[in-house]
Amino acid sequence: MTKYLAYFRGKMQTLLQYREAAISGALVQIFFGLLRIYLLKAFYASSSLVPPIPFEHAVVYVWLVEGTLRLAPYAPDGEIVQQIRSGQVAYEWIKPLDLYHAWLSRSLASKIAPTLLRFFPVILISSMFFGFRAPDSFLAGLSWLISLSAAVLLSAVITNLLNITLLWTISGEGISQLLTASSYLLSGQMIPLAIFPDTIRDIFRFLPFSGIIDLPNRFYLGELSWQQLPIALAFQFAWIVFFWIVGQGVLRAGIRRIVIQGG
Amino acid sequence: MKQPLIIVKDLCKTYSVSKREKGIKGSLKGLFHREKQIIEALKGISFQVDPGDCIGFIGPNGAGKSTTLKILSGILLPSSGQCSVLGRIPWMERMEHVRHIGVVFGQRTQLWWDLPLQESYYLLKSIYSIPNEVFHKRMRDLVSLLQMEPWLSVPVRQLSLGLRMRADIIASLLHDPEILFLDEPSIGLDTETKIELRRFLKHLNEKNGKTILLASHDLWDIEALCKRIIFINHGKILRDCLLENFLKQEVHERSIKLSGIPRADLLKHFKPSQLKAETDHILLQIDTKQTSMAQVLSTLSSLEGLDELSIEQPSIEDLVLKLYQSEKST
């Protein structure tokens, strides 16, 4: 366990170095958040139907999305791409390590570190000027935090599967573009899932990506109450276990292939 | 009777590479149909290594040296054949196997690129679960032997190649492996660093009793370190012998550098093909299988006018070059 923790710490340390990237990232996210809010405003103003969520909720939702933007699985670990390109990955194989969990520790760090760096500035500025607000109750906040933690793990197992596919694709660009586009839409980052037509919304909410952004956000907004937390966690963990098992299987196949084809 | 540390028997390794034709037309064709080409990297090699050995693998690029080391370290799976390292089959008992070996690939690094050097060492400490005191003592010793103290808190990406190599070698030794595999460790290093590295590896081998398997193109490395050499080409072992025997066996041709004696006098005793005129001296080639060195020297000393005489020691590089060439012609 300590060895995987060491991987996690190392990766966190690497990522927390990039202060300027964090500042500029936070600014970009404020900009995009505002843009999105104005789009939603136009959307709300032009529609005569009763909106599925009140506008104030949509605003908070947008800021939560912006604050946790880097949580979504969208790209493989740059260092792993590098390692596979250069063949350095062989060095990982000569360590008494389980490669899946070593990479998972890095994926976890690569989700947590950039999110930590961006979340606080985005939330601070948006709550001062742009309509972000604290959750209604302590329990809503706590449920959000718990569900968000499961979301981090879910995103990490998906990212790790993406890392593993690098053993075939080398660059992983194709898959990561596909993944970015789909997770952007399906997780609720583009527009809150609640706004989609009912059938589409339900399908999206069944897919794993909703467990990363949409689900924790609904706890924050109080759309889901804390009593529903166990069901939500069961949903998230079902997908976590699914990707955890699939990822390890795929890695085994990939390693066999590498071992056969030569470093 | 010492138990061999490494036993390799009839090891074979074939790769298949898909062949692609050149040009756009070829690339388009490749989209539908690719021809597979089988490459035999190893065609049945066998050898044994005793504890404390220091073995040098010599051979041209693509000969199979790295493939052999990769199979021994458990990275590659052989196509057929057997191999055991410390009584374990590397690819079957990977986790336990890798605890006892250290590996350095000259062209790669296992260090964490963006973090200070010592972070990589602490990571290794956790990976190998090395106890605190043991780790600190070992790191201190290695770091001071290779004079890396000033660099411990510098990010790895800022280290020069020589420093990085030294850092990588420390990294491969922190868990105190019994066997060290080195693949081109001195590639791209300057002479001073190379010499320092050799001294360090010699120390490891002789004082600490580490078994070292070294693949290198730098024959001076091999000459300075290894008592035994294994010469590989086209996936087969051509020679497996002690270095001194190799030098003796291959060297039945010597050349003597002479000056002072007129060529005409020399021709009375030697064939014209044996004499090569250089600008200010004559090179006399002799085959020690036909005439002994003593005979030649006594002949030469009987001749008048001898000014200078020196026997040229053939370098290991000349010998290996000759081996390569004789390989090509057969």
Interface residues (C-beta under 8 A of the other chain):
Chain A: T2 K3 L5 A6 Y7 G10 Q13 T14 Q17 E79 S86 G87 Q88 A90 Y91 W93 I94 K95 P96 L97 R256 V259 I260 Q261 G262 G263
Chain B: K13 Y15 A41 T67 K70 S73 G74 I75 L76 L77 W91 R94 M95 E96 V98 R99 I101 V103 F105 R108 T109 Q110 W112 W113 D114 L115 E119 Y122 L123 K125 S126 I127 Y128 S129
